[in-house]
Amino acid sequence: MDLRAQQLKAFDRLLTIMDELREQCPWDKKQTMESLRHLTIEETYELGDAILDNNLEEVKKELGDLLLHIVFYAKIGSETRDFDIADVCHSICDKLIDRHPHIYGNVKVDNEEDVKRNWEKLKLKEGKSSVLEGVPKSLPALVKANRIQDKVAGVGFDWENPNQVWEKVEEELNEFKMELKSGNKEAIENEFGDVLFSMVNYARFLNINPENALERTNKKFSRRFQYLEHKAKSLNKPLKEMTLAEMDVFWEEAKQL
């Protein structure tokens, strides 16, 4: 059996199990798209964690969990006769073919940026009134900022070089400092948001994903702080009773690990 046949057999096995669970399992029978939604979001974040940890075994498992959710939604859709898994597959296949005229048509592209610009133009031709329609409202703010900037850049609304973007960062920082002196909390918050937005834009020019960068820092900080907690516990001394100087010794040790 060749590889493609093995893959199709495995997918068929999953579809069969999904059918059986939907018919026989009390929990699976009760589920709706709405009840699955928060679980799908959770599984997506777990996949993101596995990717950042470079834990490929966990990536494999989390991809399986997400695939199960896709099959589950398709099964529910088939029960209402709105769509099934074949419709889902054909829908994304058709979209990929339509959005890649440089592969399946006569359009010529020179680089990745040409592909992205064509992608956004094609979406507008499909009836979208704004390039920003494809940005989900419920995205976390940092991810949303990155997607917004990426979308508008795809239609040419962008800076020409990183130096211009960094000048914008410095401009926003100066405005933030000015508002700090005013004591106006709303204005300070607005300017802080501008600083973050401009930093996300600068990250894009450096080919840095700001969400990944911040999450790696979160993990790094947590790992070092947990080392500090462990050391304090080994000394039988609560953190609240340690001076900052004492904590800093262990913090520096953690940075060397």
N, C-alpha and C positions, 0 to 999 in steps of 0.2 A: 504493500500500500504506500503510495507516495505521500509526501508531506501535506499537500492540499487536501487529499482525501482524508487523512488523519484529522486535520483541523475541522473539516466539515462534519466528520463523525462525532468529534468532541462537542461541537456546537449543537448538533442534533440531540446528543445525549442530554445537554443542558435544557433544551426545549422540552424534551420528554419528561424530565424530572419536574420542570416548572408546571407542566400540565397535571402531573400526578399530585403535586403539592397543593395546587389550586383546587383540585377536586376532593382531596382527602384530609388535608391538614386544617384543623380548626383555626389556627392563627392565620395561615396563608389565605384561607377562604374569606376572612374578615377584612383583609387589607384593601384600601382604596388608594388612588393616586395621592390624595391629600395626606393620608396616614403614612405613606412611604416617603413623602417629600423631605421631612426633617432628617430621616435616616439616610437618605441619599446625600444630603449636604454633609452629614457627619462622615459618611464613607469617603466623600471627596476630600475632606480635610485629612483623613487618615492616610489616604494615598499621597497627599502632598507631604505629610510628615515623613513617610517612608522614602519618598524621592529625595528630600533634603538630607535624610540620614544615609542615603546611598545604600539602603538595605534592600537589595534586589529580591530577596526571598519574600519580604513583606510587600514590595511593589507588586509582585505576582499575585499574592493573596488579595491585596486590596483591589487590584484590577478585576479579579474574579468577583469580589463583592459588588463592584460597580456594574459589571456585566450582568450579574443577577438582577440588579435593579432595572436595568434597561429591558431585559427579557420580561420582568414582572410587569412593568408599565405596558409593554406591548401586548402581554397576555390579557390585561384588563381592557386595553383598547380593542382587542379582538372580540371580547365578550359583549361589548356594546356595539360591535360592528363598525367602529369608527376607523380603525387601522389595526394591522397586525405587524409582526416582526419583519415580514417581507416588505411591507409598505415603508417601514422605518429604514430598512437597508436601501431600498430603491430611492427613497427621498434623499438620503445623504449621497448616494452615488450620482444621482442627477445633478445635485448641487455642485459636487466636486468637478464634474465634467463641464458644467456651465461656467464655473468660476476659474477654470484653468484652460482658457482658449489658446494659451501658448503651448499646451500639450495636446489638446483635442481639437484645435482649430488652426487658424493661420496667423494668429497674433504673435509678434516677435517681442521678446523681452531680453534685456541685457543683464539684469540682476534682480536681487530679492526686492528692492524698493519698487521696481517696475511692476512686479507681481502684486505687491500690496496696493499700489495705486489703482491697478486694473480691478482688483478685488472690490475696492470701495466704489468705483464707478459702476461696476456691474450691479452692486447692491442697490444703488440709486435707480438704475434702469428697471430693477425688479419691483419698483413701486414704493420704496422707502422714501419718506419725505426728508429724512435727515440721516447723515452718516452716524449720528450718535444713537439712533434707534436700537442698534445692536448691543448697546451697553446695558446689561441688566441693572435695574434700580436697586436690587438687594445686594449687590456686590459690596464687600468691605471697601471703605473709602479709599484706602491706599491702592488697592487693585483697580478700583474704578477710575482713579486719577490717571493711572498708567494706561488704561484702555482708552479713556477719552483722548489723551494726548496722542496715542498711537493711531486712533481713528482719524483725527483731524489732520495728522501728518500725512496720512494716506491720500488726502486730496490736496496736498500742497501747502496747508496752513502750518508752517513750521519755521524754526530758526535755520540759518544756513550753516552755522558751525557751533561747537561746544563753548567757545569763548563768549559768544553772545548770550548763551543760556546762563553761564556762570555770572556774567554781569547782571543778569536779571535776578539771580539768587542773591547777589550782594545788594542790589536795589531793594529787594523785599526784606532782607535782613535789616537794612537801615530804617525802612519804614516801620518795621516791627519794634526796633529800639526806640524810635520816636514815640510810638504809641504807649510803650511801657512807661514813659515819663508822664503821659497824660493820666494814667490810672483808669482809663475807660475800658472796662472789661470786655465789652462787646467788640470794640475796635481792636483791642489786643488779640482777641480770638480770631477775628477776621484776618489780621495781618499774619498771625501764626499759621493760619490755613494757607495763605499765599506763599509763605516760606516753604511749607511742606510740598505744595503743588509745584513750585519751581524746582525744588530738590528732586522730585520725582521726574520732572522733565529732564534735568541734568543727567540723572541716572540713565535715562533712555538713550541719551547721546553717547554715554559711555558703554552702552550695551550691558547694563546692569539691571536685573529685575529687582525693583525696590522691595517688593514683598518678600522675595527669597532672601535678599540681603538683611532685611530687618528680622526675619524669622531666624536666620542663622545667628544673628546677634542675640536674640532672645534665648536661643538654646545655649549659646556660649555663656551668657550671663547666668542663666539658671544652673548650668553645670558648675561654674565657679562658686556660686552662692551655696550650692548644696555641699561643695567641698568645705566651705567655711563652716556650715552647720555641723558637718561631720567632725571637724576638728574641735569645735566648741564642745560637742557632746563627749568627745574622747577626753577632754579636760574636765568634764563634769561642771561646765560653766555656761550658764544661759547666755545667749547672744546679747540680751538686754543689759547684762552686767559687764560686758566687754567694752573697752574703749575703742574708738575708731582706729587708733594706732595699732592696737592688738589685732583687730579684724584685718587691717591692711596687710599684716605680715602673712596671714593665711591666704589672703586674696592674691598676693604676689606669688605665693607658692602655687596656687591654682592656675595662674597664668602660664606657669612653666610646664604644666602637664599636657 
